Amino acid sequence: MDYRLYYMTLRMNIDCNGCYHKIRRALLQMHELESHLIDRKHGRVSVFGAFSPQDVAIKIRKRTNRRVEILEVREAAPQLAGDEGGGGGGHVA
């Protein structure tokens, strides 16, 4: 199945160091995620990658045994074919 690139923000209860490490381990085991960010202060977890948002939320819930609330899901902008990001320096003659 071909998944799109998504950026998703979740709200989770991160009470202690053990909770933080449990969530971190669960995220590191999920190969469909390219990156993640855990904000302990606000109880937010942000993930980025090619996945189905509902499936990832369910997996995190099952692996951590913690309540997961999806706050935001955004589809990442696809990279244009001519926009390779290399060379040129942006100077137009």
C-alpha positions, 0 to 999 in steps of 0.5 A: 500500500502506498502511503502519503507523507503526513505530519501528525500531532498527538496529545499524550499524558507524559507524567514521568521519565518512564512514560517518556521512555516508553513512548520513545521506544514505541516510536523508534520501533515504528519503521514507517515514521521518518522522525518524531518530536516529544514535547514533555512540557505540553504533552505533545508528540509530533511524528512525520512519515509515510503512514496512515494517521489512524493506524499509527495512533492505534499502534502507539496506543497499543504499545504504550497503553496510554490514551492518544488524542489526535490534535492535528494531521497535515499532509506534507507538500510533495516535492516538485520534479524541478525543485531538486534543491541543488546548485544555482544559488538562486541568481537569475541573469 
